[in-house]
């Protein structure tokens, strides 16, 4: 009985720690006008999501997009709008991979989507706190985690705390644009 309880407690920890173990996972750096944020991506847990994200990275799509929604104590969202709040055209939406065992914890990156579970395209968000309420539960889809911040988390938190306003019908937009100047692969 004790072994069963111990296994029940430790198994999720072990699974999470192996997912977050650094290895040959691809890494990218978001170069912003305020500094850099480096991400490690998890293709084993979220293959379609990582492949989709890297298509946008490799095409230069994210250059000139902004973090258009920032909320202190929650997250920063970007990857879909220009500084003048024009929405960029996207590729087709992808399958929701939120039931991959990864949780929306502080420092993870996940796909943004509409209320329809399989609607994610280019937009992503970085969790600045634990947001496990965004995880999949039972048959309910959540927001697919596909990587984590390995460097620059302080900047992500700083971005979440900048002054905000409403702009172009959107709330929580930084008053001064936080521009993603470039996203580059740093390893394979």
C-alpha positions as CSV (number, residue, x, y, z in Angstrom):
1,X,0.0,0.0,0.0
2,X,2.8,2.4,0.9
3,X,4.5,1.7,-2.4
4,X,1.3,2.5,-4.3
5,X,0.9,5.8,-2.5
6,X,4.5,6.7,-3.0
7,X,4.3,5.9,-6.7
8,X,1.1,8.0,-7.0
9,X,2.9,11.0,-5.4
10,X,6.2,10.6,-7.2
11,X,5.1,9.6,-10.7
12,X,3.8,13.1,-11.8
13,X,7.0,14.7,-10.4
14,X,9.2,12.2,-12.3
15,X,7.3,12.7,-15.5
16,X,7.5,16.5,-15.3
17,X,11.2,16.5,-14.4
18,X,12.1,14.3,-17.4
19,X,10.1,16.6,-19.7
20,X,12.0,19.6,-18.4
21,X,15.4,17.9,-18.5
22,X,17.7,19.8,-20.9
23,X,18.9,17.7,-23.8
24,X,18.7,17.9,-27.5
25,X,15.4,19.9,-27.5
26,X,15.3,22.9,-29.9
27,X,15.9,26.3,-28.3
28,X,15.0,29.7,-29.6
29,X,15.6,33.2,-28.4
30,X,12.9,35.9,-28.6
31,X,14.9,39.1,-29.2
32,X,12.7,42.0,-28.0
33,X,13.3,45.8,-27.7
34,X,13.6,45.2,-23.9
35,X,15.9,42.2,-24.0
36,X,16.0,38.5,-24.7
37,X,14.0,35.5,-23.6
38,X,15.3,32.0,-24.4
39,X,13.0,29.0,-24.7
40,X,13.5,25.3,-24.7
41,X,10.8,23.5,-26.7
42,X,9.4,20.0,-26.0
43,X,8.8,18.2,-29.4
44,X,8.4,14.8,-27.7
45,X,5.4,16.0,-25.6
46,X,3.9,18.5,-28.2
47,X,5.2,17.5,-31.7
48,X,2.6,19.3,-33.8
49,X,2.7,22.5,-31.6
50,X,6.5,22.7,-31.7
51,X,6.7,22.0,-35.5
52,X,4.0,24.8,-36.0
53,X,5.9,27.3,-33.8
54,X,9.2,26.6,-35.6
55,X,7.5,27.2,-39.0
56,X,6.7,30.6,-37.8
57,X,10.2,31.1,-36.3
58,X,12.0,29.9,-39.5
59,X,9.8,32.1,-41.8
60,X,10.6,35.3,-39.8
61,X,6.8,35.7,-39.1
62,X,7.4,36.9,-35.5
63,X,9.7,39.8,-36.6
64,X,7.8,43.0,-35.8
65,X,5.0,41.4,-33.8
66,X,4.4,42.5,-30.2
67,X,3.4,41.3,-26.8
68,X,-0.1,42.6,-27.2
69,X,-1.7,41.3,-24.0
70,X,0.2,41.5,-20.7
71,X,-1.3,40.9,-17.2
72,X,0.7,41.0,-14.0
73,X,0.4,37.8,-12.0
74,X,-0.8,35.9,-15.0
75,X,1.0,35.9,-18.4
76,X,2.4,37.8,-21.4
77,X,0.9,37.0,-24.9
78,X,2.3,37.7,-28.3
79,X,2.9,36.5,-31.8
80,X,-0.1,37.8,-33.7
81,X,-0.2,41.6,-33.9
82,X,2.0,44.4,-35.2
83,X,2.7,47.5,-33.1
84,X,-0.3,49.3,-34.7
85,X,-2.5,46.3,-33.6
86,X,-3.0,44.9,-37.1
87,X,-3.5,41.2,-36.9
88,X,-1.2,39.2,-39.1
89,X,-2.3,36.4,-41.4
90,X,-1.6,32.9,-40.1
91,X,-1.2,29.3,-41.2
92,X,-4.0,26.9,-40.6
93,X,-4.9,26.1,-36.9
94,X,-3.4,23.1,-35.3
95,X,-4.6,20.2,-33.1
96,X,-4.7,21.0,-29.4
97,X,-2.0,19.0,-27.6
98,X,-2.9,20.2,-24.1
99,X,-3.4,16.6,-22.9
100,X,0.4,15.9,-23.1
101,X,1.1,15.8,-19.3
102,X,2.7,19.3,-19.2
103,X,1.2,21.9,-16.9
104,X,0.9,25.7,-17.3
105,X,3.4,26.4,-14.5
106,X,5.5,29.5,-14.1
107,X,8.0,29.9,-16.9
108,X,6.2,27.6,-19.4
109,X,5.2,28.7,-22.9
110,X,1.8,27.6,-24.2
111,X,-0.4,28.2,-27.3
112,X,-3.1,30.9,-27.2
113,X,-6.4,30.0,-28.8
114,X,-10.1,30.9,-28.9
115,X,-12.8,29.1,-27.1
116,X,-12.6,26.4,-29.8
117,X,-9.9,23.9,-28.6
118,X,-8.3,23.4,-32.0
119,X,-7.9,27.0,-33.0
120,X,-4.3,27.8,-32.1
121,X,-2.2,29.3,-34.9
122,X,0.7,31.7,-34.2
123,X,0.0,33.3,-30.8
124,X,1.6,32.1,-27.7
125,X,1.9,33.1,-24.0
126,X,4.5,32.8,-21.3
127,X,3.0,31.9,-17.9
128,X,4.5,34.3,-15.3
129,X,2.9,32.4,-12.4
130,X,1.4,28.9,-12.0
131,X,-1.8,28.8,-14.1
132,X,-2.8,25.2,-13.6
133,X,-6.4,26.3,-14.2
134,X,-5.4,26.5,-17.9
135,X,-4.5,22.8,-18.0
136,X,-6.6,20.0,-19.6
137,X,-8.9,18.3,-17.2
138,X,-10.7,15.0,-18.1
139,X,-12.3,15.6,-21.5
140,X,-11.9,19.4,-21.3
141,X,-9.0,20.7,-23.4
142,X,-6.6,23.3,-21.9
143,X,-3.9,25.4,-23.3
144,X,-1.1,23.3,-24.8
145,X,2.3,23.8,-23.1
146,X,5.1,23.2,-25.5
147,X,8.2,24.6,-23.8
148,X,9.7,26.6,-21.0
149,X,11.8,29.7,-20.4
150,X,15.5,28.9,-19.8
151,X,16.8,32.4,-19.7
152,X,15.0,35.8,-19.3
153,X,12.2,34.9,-17.0
154,X,12.9,38.2,-15.1
155,X,12.2,40.1,-18.3
156,X,8.9,38.2,-18.9
157,X,7.7,39.1,-15.4
158,X,8.9,42.7,-16.0
159,X,6.9,42.8,-19.2
160,X,3.8,41.6,-17.4
161,X,4.0,44.6,-15.1
162,X,4.3,47.4,-17.7
163,X,1.6,50.1,-17.8
164,X,-1.3,49.0,-20.0
165,X,-4.2,50.5,-21.9
166,X,-7.0,49.6,-24.3
167,X,-5.9,49.9,-27.9
168,X,-7.7,48.9,-31.1
169,X,-10.5,47.2,-29.1
170,X,-8.0,45.1,-27.1
171,X,-7.5,45.4,-23.4
172,X,-4.2,44.9,-21.5
173,X,-2.0,46.2,-24.3
174,X,1.3,47.7,-23.2
175,X,1.2,51.5,-23.5
176,X,4.7,51.4,-25.1
177,X,5.0,48.6,-27.7
178,X,7.1,45.6,-26.6
179,X,8.4,44.4,-30.0
180,X,9.6,41.0,-30.9
181,X,12.4,42.1,-33.2
182,X,13.5,38.6,-34.1
183,X,13.2,35.0,-33.0
184,X,16.2,32.8,-33.8
185,X,17.1,29.2,-33.2
186,X,20.0,28.8,-30.8
187,X,20.4,25.0,-31.0
188,X,18.9,21.9,-32.4
